[in-house]
Amino acid sequence: MIVTDQTRPNLGIGMLCYKRYDTFRAALETYRDAGLFDLADETVVAFNGLDDEGRALAESFGLPVIGSKENSGILGGFKMLAEGLTSDIVLLLENDLPLIESAREAKRQIEVARQALDRGEVDVFRFRHRIHPGYRDQASWKFLRYYRPSVLAQIRRLLRPGKAQKLIGNALYVYTEPEKVFDEIEKMPGGWLRLSARHINWSNQSIMIRRRFFLDEILSYAEAHPSNRTVNGFPDIEKELNSAHWRKSGWSVGADLGLFTHAEP
């Protein structure tokens, strides 16, 4: 299918914020400067713990606001955000993810991901920057524990083959051309990469996804299968989804160079 302006599915950009307004302002400035909002059919900011300061900040960038006075946690916040959007496909961001690529590159990657989702080539597309992932980048460290050229890493692979398999996708953040190292990673005609959910964990960080799929499959499962590990007493989706259900789902994940880094607190 050739995607044209008439057939392209609607794209929404949703941002979830809980306090840290200085960090959020800095991220919003990078979005504005790169013309990110101009690429979307709708934009929404959802606030956990909505107050006058947060509302004023979003409105100073011309962004519609939804929110709850109470903190509903990561899962609750993302559900509020997804339900507050109406677009077919949504790019979901948090308040500490500045954009570090050019406007031209942002436009290219956004369109690549939108077409991949529209064609059913992937179920979720990652946008965390592969070279500069930022604060709390554990993907590279976890990968290298199993795949660095050492006897200890080889032993880990032999003792825990399942763990080794699900870490293959973290090669995205270690190798420039991971598809040349692992057959499980496929380079697509547009230059982006695709792999099975078997080989990479679910991540909340800067993802594009079909809105109904996110609500009906991802969030519904997370709500129905709460983990005993929480963040500030709330479920965070990642702990619920990173399970056999995710790995056996048959879903696939896409990634390009990436656009967003994780700002330090």
ChimeraX attribute file (.defattr): number of C-alpha atoms within 10 A of each C-alpha:
attribute: neighborCount
match mode: 1-to-1
recipient: residues
	/A:1	7
	/A:2	7
	/A:3	13
	/A:4	8
	/A:5	7
	/A:6	6
	/A:7	10
	/A:8	14
	/A:9	18
	/A:10	15
	/A:11	25
	/A:12	23
	/A:13	23
	/A:14	25
	/A:15	25
	/A:16	23
	/A:17	24
	/A:18	21
	/A:19	15
	/A:20	12
	/A:21	16
	/A:22	12
	/A:23	17
	/A:24	23
	/A:25	19
	/A:26	16
	/A:27	22
	/A:28	23
	/A:29	14
	/A:30	19
	/A:31	21
	/A:32	14
	/A:33	12
	/A:34	20
	/A:35	16
	/A:36	19
	/A:37	18
	/A:38	12
	/A:39	16
	/A:40	18
	/A:41	14
	/A:42	18
	/A:43	24
	/A:44	21
	/A:45	25
	/A:46	28
	/A:47	28
	/A:48	25
	/A:49	17
	/A:50	19
	/A:51	14
	/A:52	7
	/A:53	11
	/A:54	24
	/A:55	18
	/A:56	13
	/A:57	17
	/A:58	20
	/A:59	13
	/A:60	10
	/A:61	13
	/A:62	12
	/A:63	18
	/A:64	14
	/A:65	20
	/A:66	17
	/A:67	23
	/A:68	14
	/A:69	10
	/A:70	11
	/A:71	16
	/A:72	20
	/A:73	19
	/A:74	23
	/A:75	19
	/A:76	18
	/A:77	23
	/A:78	28
	/A:79	17
	/A:80	19
	/A:81	24
	/A:82	27
	/A:83	13
	/A:84	17
	/A:85	21
	/A:86	16
	/A:87	21
	/A:88	16
	/A:89	24
	/A:90	26
	/A:91	26
	/A:92	22
	/A:93	23
	/A:94	21
	/A:95	23
	/A:96	27
	/A:97	27
	/A:98	23
	/A:99	26
	/A:100	18
	/A:101	18
	/A:102	14
	/A:103	16
	/A:104	11
	/A:105	15
	/A:106	21
	/A:107	16
	/A:108	11
	/A:109	18
	/A:110	22
	/A:111	16
	/A:112	19
	/A:113	26
	/A:114	24
	/A:115	18
	/A:116	20
	/A:117	21
	/A:118	20
	/A:119	13
	/A:120	12
	/A:121	16
	/A:122	21
	/A:123	21
	/A:124	26
	/A:125	26
	/A:126	24
	/A:127	26
	/A:128	25
	/A:129	22
	/A:130	23
	/A:131	15
	/A:132	16
	/A:133	21
	/A:134	17
	/A:135	13
	/A:136	9
	/A:137	13
	/A:138	12
	/A:139	18
	/A:140	17
	/A:141	14
	/A:142	14
	/A:143	22
	/A:144	16
	/A:145	17
	/A:146	24
	/A:147	19
	/A:148	12
	/A:149	10
	/A:150	11
	/A:151	11
	/A:152	13
	/A:153	17
	/A:154	16
	/A:155	12
	/A:156	15
	/A:157	17
	/A:158	13
	/A:159	11
	/A:160	12
	/A:161	13
	/A:162	12
	/A:163	15
	/A:164	21
	/A:165	15
	/A:166	18
	/A:167	22
	/A:168	24
	/A:169	26
	/A:170	21
	/A:171	24
	/A:172	23
	/A:173	22
	/A:174	16
	/A:175	14
	/A:176	12
	/A:177	14
	/A:178	20
	/A:179	18
	/A:180	12
	/A:181	11
	/A:182	12
	/A:183	11
	/A:184	17
	/A:185	22
	/A:186	17
	/A:187	19
	/A:188	12
	/A:189	7
	/A:190	9
	/A:191	12
	/A:192	16
	/A:193	20
	/A:194	23
	/A:195	21
	/A:196	24
	/A:197	23
	/A:198	24
	/A:199	22
	/A:200	22
	/A:201	22
	/A:202	21
	/A:203	16
	/A:204	18
	/A:205	18
	/A:206	22
	/A:207	20
	/A:208	26
	/A:209	23
	/A:210	22
	/A:211	22
	/A:212	17
	/A:213	15
	/A:214	20
	/A:215	16
	/A:216	10
	/A:217	11
	/A:218	18
	/A:219	22
	/A:220	14
	/A:221	17
	/A:222	20
	/A:223	15
	/A:224	9
	/A:225	14
	/A:226	16
	/A:227	16
	/A:228	10
	/A:229	12
	/A:230	16
	/A:231	10
	/A:232	10
	/A:233	10
	/A:234	17
	/A:235	22
	/A:236	25
	/A:237	25
	/A:238	19
	/A:239	19
	/A:240	24
	/A:241	21
	/A:242	17
	/A:243	13
	/A:244	9
	/A:245	13
	/A:246	19
	/A:247	19
	/A:248	11
	/A:249	11
	/A:250	11
	/A:251	15
	/A:252	19
	/A:253	25
	/A:254	27
	/A:255	24
	/A:256	22
	/A:257	21
	/A:258	23
	/A:259	24
	/A:260	27
	/A:261	25
	/A:262	22
	/A:263	17
	/A:264	10
	/A:265	7
